Amino acid sequence: RISNESPVGKAILGKRKGDEVEVSTPDGPVTFKVLAIQ
């Protein structure tokens, strides 16, 4: 479960299955792919 208030949660709001999002982290950007929405 991901909180919609977390950086990842904010980045994926409104995204659909298959979409990719990039989130900034202290170690650099990380890309996530939305695999499922429940």
C-alpha distance matrix in Angstrom:
0.0 3.8 6.7 9.5 11.9 11.0 13.3 11.1 9.5 13.2 14.4 12.6 13.4 16.0 15.6 16.1 15.5 17.7 17.7 17.6 16.9 18.4 17.0 19.6 19.3 22.1 22.9 23.1 21.2 18.4 17.8 14.6 14.9 12.8 13.0 11.5 10.2 9.4
3.8 0.0 3.8 6.4 8.5 7.3 9.6 7.5 5.9 9.6 11.0 9.7 10.7 13.8 13.6 15.0 15.1 17.0 16.2 15.7 14.2 15.4 13.8 16.3 16.2 19.2 20.4 20.3 18.3 15.8 15.5 12.7 13.7 11.9 13.2 12.2 10.8 11.0
6.7 3.8 0.0 3.8 5.2 5.4 8.7 8.1 5.5 8.3 10.9 10.4 10.3 13.8 14.6 16.5 17.4 19.4 18.1 17.7 15.7 16.6 14.5 16.6 16.6 19.4 21.2 21.1 19.3 17.5 17.5 15.2 16.4 14.6 16.4 15.2 13.1 13.1
9.5 6.4 3.8 0.0 3.8 5.6 7.9 7.7 4.2 5.5 8.7 8.3 7.2 10.8 12.3 14.7 16.4 18.5 16.6 16.4 14.2 15.4 13.6 15.9 16.8 19.8 21.8 21.1 18.9 17.5 17.2 15.0 16.1 14.1 16.5 15.3 12.9 13.5
11.9 8.5 5.2 3.8 0.0 3.8 6.6 8.2 6.0 6.0 9.6 10.7 9.9 13.5 15.1 18.0 19.7 21.4 19.2 18.4 15.6 16.0 13.4 14.9 15.4 18.0 20.5 20.1 18.4 17.6 18.1 16.6 18.3 17.0 19.6 18.8 16.6 17.2
11.0 7.3 5.4 5.6 3.8 0.0 3.8 5.4 5.0 6.1 8.5 10.0 10.6 14.4 15.1 17.8 19.0 20.2 18.1 16.7 13.8 13.5 10.6 11.9 12.0 14.7 16.9 16.8 15.3 14.3 15.2 13.9 16.2 15.5 18.1 17.9 16.5 17.4
13.3 9.6 8.7 7.9 6.6 3.8 0.0 3.8 5.5 5.2 6.2 8.8 10.3 13.8 14.1 17.1 18.4 18.9 16.3 14.4 11.0 10.2 7.1 8.3 9.1 12.1 14.3 13.5 11.8 11.3 12.3 11.9 14.6 14.6 17.7 18.2 17.2 18.9
11.1 7.5 8.1 7.7 8.2 5.4 3.8 0.0 3.8 5.5 5.1 6.3 8.8 12.1 11.5 14.1 14.9 15.4 13.2 11.4 8.6 8.6 6.5 9.1 10.0 13.5 14.8 13.8 11.5 9.8 9.9 8.6 11.0 10.9 13.9 14.5 13.9 15.9
9.5 5.9 5.5 4.2 6.0 5.0 5.5 3.8 0.0 3.8 5.4 5.4 6.3 9.9 10.3 12.9 14.2 15.6 13.6 12.8 10.4 11.4 9.8 12.5 13.6 17.0 18.5 17.5 15.1 13.5 13.0 11.0 12.4 11.1 13.9 13.6 12.1 13.6
13.2 9.6 8.3 5.5 6.0 6.1 5.2 5.5 3.8 0.0 3.8 5.6 5.4 9.0 10.1 13.5 15.6 16.7 14.0 13.2 10.2 11.0 9.4 11.7 13.6 16.9 18.8 17.4 14.8 14.1 13.7 12.5 14.0 13.0 16.3 16.1 14.5 16.3
14.4 11.0 10.9 8.7 9.6 8.5 6.2 5.1 5.4 3.8 0.0 3.8 5.8 8.5 8.3 11.7 13.6 14.0 11.0 9.6 6.5 7.4 6.8 9.8 12.3 15.9 17.2 15.2 12.2 11.3 10.4 9.5 11.1 10.8 14.4 15.0 14.1 16.6
12.6 9.7 10.4 8.3 10.7 10.0 8.8 6.3 5.4 5.6 3.8 0.0 3.8 6.1 5.3 8.3 10.1 11.2 8.6 8.4 6.6 9.1 9.4 12.9 15.1 18.8 19.7 17.8 14.5 12.8 11.0 8.9 9.2 7.8 11.3 11.5 10.4 13.2
13.4 10.7 10.3 7.2 9.9 10.6 10.3 8.8 6.3 5.4 5.8 3.8 0.0 3.8 5.6 8.8 11.5 13.4 10.9 11.6 10.0 12.4 12.4 15.6 17.8 21.4 22.7 20.9 17.7 16.4 14.7 12.7 12.6 10.6 13.7 12.9 10.8 13.0
16.0 13.8 13.8 10.8 13.5 14.4 13.8 12.1 9.9 9.0 8.5 6.1 3.8 0.0 3.8 6.7 10.2 12.2 9.9 11.6 10.9 13.9 14.8 18.1 20.7 24.4 25.4 23.3 19.9 18.5 16.2 14.2 13.2 10.9 13.8 12.9 10.8 13.3
15.6 13.6 14.6 12.3 15.1 15.1 14.1 11.5 10.3 10.1 8.3 5.3 5.6 3.8 0.0 3.8 7.0 8.5 6.1 8.2 8.4 11.9 13.5 17.1 19.7 23.5 24.0 21.7 18.1 16.3 13.5 11.3 9.8 7.6 10.7 10.5 9.4 12.7
16.1 15.0 16.5 14.7 18.0 17.8 17.1 14.1 12.9 13.5 11.7 8.3 8.8 6.7 3.8 0.0 3.8 6.2 5.6 8.9 10.5 14.2 16.2 19.9 22.3 26.1 26.2 24.0 20.3 18.0 14.8 12.2 9.6 6.8 8.7 8.2 7.7 11.2
15.5 15.1 17.4 16.4 19.7 19.0 18.4 14.9 14.2 15.6 13.6 10.1 11.5 10.2 7.0 3.8 0.0 3.8 5.6 8.8 11.2 14.9 17.0 20.8 22.7 26.4 26.1 24.1 20.5 17.7 14.4 11.3 8.0 5.1 5.5 5.6 6.8 10.4
17.7 17.0 19.4 18.5 21.4 20.2 18.9 15.4 15.6 16.7 14.0 11.2 13.4 12.2 8.5 6.2 3.8 0.0 3.8 6.6 9.9 13.4 16.1 19.7 21.7 25.4 24.6 22.4 18.8 16.0 12.4 9.9 6.2 5.3 6.0 8.1 10.2 13.8
17.7 16.2 18.1 16.6 19.2 18.1 16.3 13.2 13.6 14.0 11.0 8.6 10.9 9.9 6.1 5.6 5.6 3.8 0.0 3.8 6.7 10.3 13.2 16.8 19.2 23.0 22.5 19.9 16.2 14.0 10.4 8.4 5.8 5.5 8.2 10.1 11.2 15.0
17.6 15.7 17.7 16.4 18.4 16.7 14.4 11.4 12.8 13.2 9.6 8.4 11.6 11.6 8.2 8.9 8.8 6.6 3.8 0.0 3.8 6.9 10.0 13.5 15.9 19.5 18.8 16.2 12.5 10.3 6.7 5.5 4.3 6.2 9.3 11.9 13.3 16.9
16.9 14.2 15.7 14.2 15.6 13.8 11.0 8.6 10.4 10.2 6.5 6.6 10.0 10.9 8.4 10.5 11.2 9.9 6.7 3.8 0.0 3.8 6.6 10.1 12.8 16.5 16.3 13.7 9.9 8.3 5.6 5.3 6.4 8.0 11.6 13.7 14.4 17.8
18.4 15.4 16.6 15.4 16.0 13.5 10.2 8.6 11.4 11.0 7.4 9.1 12.4 13.9 11.9 14.2 14.9 13.4 10.3 6.9 3.8 0.0 3.8 6.7 9.6 13.1 12.9 10.0 6.3 5.5 4.3 6.3 8.9 11.2 14.6 16.9 17.6 20.8
17.0 13.8 14.5 13.6 13.4 10.6 7.1 6.5 9.8 9.4 6.8 9.4 12.4 14.8 13.5 16.2 17.0 16.1 13.2 10.0 6.6 3.8 0.0 3.8 6.4 10.1 10.7 8.5 5.5 5.3 6.3 7.8 11.1 12.8 16.1 18.0 18.3 21.0
19.6 16.3 16.6 15.9 14.9 11.9 8.3 9.1 12.5 11.7 9.8 12.9 15.6 18.1 17.1 19.9 20.8 19.7 16.8 13.5 10.1 6.7 3.8 0.0 3.8 7.0 8.1 5.9 4.3 6.3 8.9 11.1 14.6 16.6 19.7 21.7 22.0 24.5
19.3 16.2 16.6 16.8 15.4 12.0 9.1 10.0 13.6 13.6 12.3 15.1 17.8 20.7 19.7 22.3 22.7 21.7 19.2 15.9 12.8 9.6 6.4 3.8 0.0 3.8 5.3 5.0 5.6 6.9 10.3 12.3 16.0 18.1 20.8 22.7 23.2 25.4
22.1 19.2 19.4 19.8 18.0 14.7 12.1 13.5 17.0 16.9 15.9 18.8 21.4 24.4 23.5 26.1 26.4 25.4 23.0 19.5 16.5 13.1 10.1 7.0 3.8 0.0 3.8 5.5 8.1 10.0 13.7 15.8 19.6 21.7 24.3 26.3 26.8 28.8
22.9 20.4 21.2 21.8 20.5 16.9 14.3 14.8 18.5 18.8 17.2 19.7 22.7 25.4 24.0 26.2 26.1 24.6 22.5 18.8 16.3 12.9 10.7 8.1 5.3 3.8 0.0 3.8 7.0 8.6 12.4 14.9 18.6 21.3 23.5 26.0 27.0 29.2
23.1 20.3 21.1 21.1 20.1 16.8 13.5 13.8 17.5 17.4 15.2 17.8 20.9 23.3 21.7 24.0 24.1 22.4 19.9 16.2 13.7 10.0 8.5 5.9 5.0 5.5 3.8 0.0 3.8 6.6 10.1 13.2 16.8 19.6 22.2 24.8 25.8 28.4
21.2 18.3 19.3 18.9 18.4 15.3 11.8 11.5 15.1 14.8 12.2 14.5 17.7 19.9 18.1 20.3 20.5 18.8 16.2 12.5 9.9 6.3 5.5 4.3 5.6 8.1 7.0 3.8 0.0 3.8 6.7 9.9 13.4 16.2 19.1 21.6 22.6 25.5
18.4 15.8 17.5 17.5 17.6 14.3 11.3 9.8 13.5 14.1 11.3 12.8 16.4 18.5 16.3 18.0 17.7 16.0 14.0 10.3 8.3 5.5 5.3 6.3 6.9 10.0 8.6 6.6 3.8 0.0 3.8 6.6 10.2 13.2 15.6 18.3 19.7 22.5
17.8 15.5 17.5 17.2 18.1 15.2 12.3 9.9 13.0 13.7 10.4 11.0 14.7 16.2 13.5 14.8 14.4 12.4 10.4 6.7 5.6 4.3 6.3 8.9 10.3 13.7 12.4 10.1 6.7 3.8 0.0 3.8 6.9 10.1 12.7 15.6 17.2 20.3
14.6 12.7 15.2 15.0 16.6 13.9 11.9 8.6 11.0 12.5 9.5 8.9 12.7 14.2 11.3 12.2 11.3 9.9 8.4 5.5 5.3 6.3 7.8 11.1 12.3 15.8 14.9 13.2 9.9 6.6 3.8 0.0 3.8 6.6 9.1 11.9 13.5 16.6
14.9 13.7 16.4 16.1 18.3 16.2 14.6 11.0 12.4 14.0 11.1 9.2 12.6 13.2 9.8 9.6 8.0 6.2 5.8 4.3 6.4 8.9 11.1 14.6 16.0 19.6 18.6 16.8 13.4 10.2 6.9 3.8 0.0 3.8 6.0 9.2 11.3 14.8
12.8 11.9 14.6 14.1 17.0 15.5 14.6 10.9 11.1 13.0 10.8 7.8 10.6 10.9 7.6 6.8 5.1 5.3 5.5 6.2 8.0 11.2 12.8 16.6 18.1 21.7 21.3 19.6 16.2 13.2 10.1 6.6 3.8 0.0 3.8 5.8 7.6 11.1
13.0 13.2 16.4 16.5 19.6 18.1 17.7 13.9 13.9 16.3 14.4 11.3 13.7 13.8 10.7 8.7 5.5 6.0 8.2 9.3 11.6 14.6 16.1 19.7 20.8 24.3 23.5 22.2 19.1 15.6 12.7 9.1 6.0 3.8 0.0 3.8 7.2 10.2
11.5 12.2 15.2 15.3 18.8 17.9 18.2 14.5 13.6 16.1 15.0 11.5 12.9 12.9 10.5 8.2 5.6 8.1 10.1 11.9 13.7 16.9 18.0 21.7 22.7 26.3 26.0 24.8 21.6 18.3 15.6 11.9 9.2 5.8 3.8 0.0 3.8 6.5
10.2 10.8 13.1 12.9 16.6 16.5 17.2 13.9 12.1 14.5 14.1 10.4 10.8 10.8 9.4 7.7 6.8 10.2 11.2 13.3 14.4 17.6 18.3 22.0 23.2 26.8 27.0 25.8 22.6 19.7 17.2 13.5 11.3 7.6 7.2 3.8 0.0 3.8
9.4 11.0 13.1 13.5 17.2 17.4 18.9 15.9 13.6 16.3 16.6 13.2 13.0 13.3 12.7 11.2 10.4 13.8 15.0 16.9 17.8 20.8 21.0 24.5 25.4 28.8 29.2 28.4 25.5 22.5 20.3 16.6 14.8 11.1 10.2 6.5 3.8 0.0
